[in-house]
Amino acid sequence: ADALLRRHGHACWAYLTACNPGSVILSSEENLARSAQLRERLAGWPFLEGEGSAPDGSWPGEKSFLVLGIDEAEAHALARGFHQAAFLAGRLGQPARLLWTA
């Protein structure tokens, strides 16, 4: 993550999803629509698209966004606005942290 941040001139990042709000599994169509809404809200920040999934398959994969340059307060507001329980965030030279929205 540090190399990516340096390459793009940023000091912080967050990994966000809009899928399965409140830990309630939605249909693929609903999750795709929510992901499109989050993508629109990310206008202005550079991001990479990915998918978060449980290694043991106990939870479906969720379309996610690694957002560069977004601070924790902005990421928190987005995650909370999409009814997510938590999100990942990090800063240059520091380990990733799981941050709860409640």
Protein Blocks (a to p, Z undefined) as FASTA:
>chain_A
ZZmmmmnopabdcdddfehghhiacdfklmmmmmmmmmmmmgoiacdddddddfklpacc
ddddddehiafklmmmmmmmnopabdcdddehiacddddfZZ
